[in-house]
Amino acid sequence: MTPCHADLEGDGNVGIVDFLDLLAAWGTDPGGPPDFDGDGDVGITDFLALLANWARARDFDGTDRQTADANDAGPAARLASSTC
């Protein structure tokens, strides 16, 4: 599985701990994640990037969501699979 940039704790899933890590860095310039948009400040666009990838790194049953979502024809699924 390709690592997901929004998986801040590296457990293979984007979830509550990643969200709490993002909140802890809110308003700072960490020089990398969770400043996903690279604007030098952790803020709302970084939160939206994390939210767009929520539970996408690995589904609860262990399915690689990147591969599963890439097979979906919907535009939201294509966007999510390209970022995580």
N, C-alpha and C positions, 0 to 999 in steps of 0.2 A: 504494500500500500504506500502511496506517495504521502509524505508528511503534509499535514494541513497547517497553513500559516496561522489559522485562528485557534489551533489546539495549543494553547499557551503552556499547559502543564505536560503535554506530550503523552497523554494516556490513550490516544487513538480516538478520542471523542471530544467534541466541542460542547461544553456544558457549563454548569453552574460555577465550577472552580475557575474556569477560563473567564467567565463573566466577572467573578470577584477579583481576579487578577487585573482585568481591565479597569474595574472601578478603583482599585488601589492606585493605579497609575494615572487616573483621570486628571487632566490639566497639566501633566508633566511632559517632558521630552525625553523618553527613555532611549532614544537613538536606535529604535527598532521596534519589534512587536512589544506591546499592542498598538503601536502607532502604525496601523496597517496602510493608511493612505500616504504616509511619509511627509505630512505637513509640519512635523515638529511639535505636535500637540495631540495628546490622546483625548478624543472628544466624540461627538455624536456620530460622525461618519465612521469612526473606528468601531463604535458600538453597533452600528448598522451592518458593518462588514462581519462582525462576529455573529450577530443575529442571523444573517443570511446563511451562515454555515452551521447553525445550531444543530447538533447531533449528526452532522454530515460526514465527519471523518470516518466513523464506523457506526453502523446501526446497532441497536441493542442486541440483535441476534448475531452480531459478528460480521454481517454482510458489509463488504467494502462499498460504501455509498457512492463513491466517485464512479465506480464501474456501473453500479446499478442505475444511477441517475443519468449517466451518459446515454443509456438506452431509451430514456424517456424523450419524447419529441417536444415537450413543452419548453418555452424559452426560459422560464425560471429555473428549470432543472439543468438546462445547458449552462446558464450563468453560474449556478452553484457548483456544478461539476468542474468548471474551469477555474474556480477560485479555491477549491478545497478538495 
